[in-house]
Amino acid sequence: MKIAMIGSGYVGLVSGVCFSDFGHEIVCVDVDTSKVEMLRRGEVPIYEPGLDALMARNVEAGRLSFTDDLAGAVASSDAVFIAVGTPTRRGDGHADLTYVFEAAKQIAHAMDGYTVVVTKSTVPVGTNARVKEIIAEANPNADFDVASNPEFLREGAAIDDFMRPDRVVVGVENERAAEVMAEIYRPLYLRDAPIITTDLASAELTKYAANAFLATKITFINEIAMLAERVGADVKEIARAIGLDGRIGGKFLHAGPGYGGSCFPKDTSALARIGQENAVPMRITETVMSVNDLVKRRMIDKIVDLCDGSVNGKKILVLGVTFKPNTDDMRDAPSLTIVPALVGGGAEVRVVDPEGHREGKKLLPGVSWHEDVYAAADGADAVVILTEWNEFRALDLSRLAGAMKSAKMADLRNIYGPEDAAEGGFASYVSVGR
Ligand code: UGA
């Protein structure tokens, strides 16, 4: 099957590379010519474990190529995936569909023969219907169908999520398009991954429902964590105990500094808007969004309390600023709320993050960047663990405490415990919900 992937960002690139590994012939398209050049040189513009090797293998096999020529790529394809960005529109919380609609128009003019146009970008309910209208208006003779195929990839584990998905969701309007989609995902049928075929609107809403539910689950445990702190309970024990109930499940019950990333904040906000517009307010999702903001702000109070009421003049070492480990993505990371508050409060902030420094240098002015945790801890008044990178999970706490001026730790991912901290010589240790 010949497939064009429009947009070679995170979703487009991972999907394109993985489809080529299924044996399909993929052309990844991007308007950014410098990105296309980079990809052609075999360089991967994002950090995603395993992507470089998989990309190289499929380029080598002649199944994967990169271009800025959308028309050429579309003309020779049986299916065209739209995987361009849908950022939150400034001001109103809506997903910005400019790029999706622009891509649809260009695809309409370029397609040659029956083509299935598949939206992979996360888009509000009704967008695929609109894409269909745009294509039909731009090219009344076009022989095409639209399909919705939301992605459920976690950054840092995207390849595994693509190759071994819990499910694939495909929204279509007829059997002809369903058959093309089935052919594209045939390798997964062979692995017994369930493929759920629905109408367009259900597929579109499934994506928002999944992300909003996960954001709710995290926020629920974060709220229980606040109460646990107040009443002297341990949220880790509670999460474990409720998670063993098969109806609840143990995943996504880790209390922390609030969810971030490129998806949960954007998608909860978009779902809230869709609800308002359809006169069915998403009250739970709206509350989740405001509790998540509160959770992030409480982390600042925690650090200030740890520093005896003021961070002014204090040297604070922050471990991890990306929104989660194994990514260099800083979008909506809790660090973007917490670190500026510390800098604003007069603290001297030092940061160690294995991948976050590239983006972080632009987004977190006024901090210094370091590579070695122990060297960066020299003379520090407090250490804050913000992102649970593996390299922060087994620190030599005695060595760390020994390097610091006052051994205080805010472990905002609960990777250590009060006993570990005390044994390591930390005089003060705070975590989340314990
Ligand atoms: C999320 C979903 O997990 C994917 O299924 C979905 O496809 C993707 O969004 C998307 O819409 O594209 P992602 O944003 O990469 O994936 O990251 P997650 O691993 O889900 O983490 C999101 C945030 O929640 C992070 O800030 C993480 O630290 C936080 N989190 C997660 C917690 O605080 N506690 C948990 O128990 C789990």
Residues whose N, C-alpha, C, O or C-beta is under 5 A from the ligand:
A	BS01	UGA	E151 F152 L153 R154 E155 I218 F252 L253 H254 G256 G258 Y259 G260 G261 S262 C263 F264 F323 K324
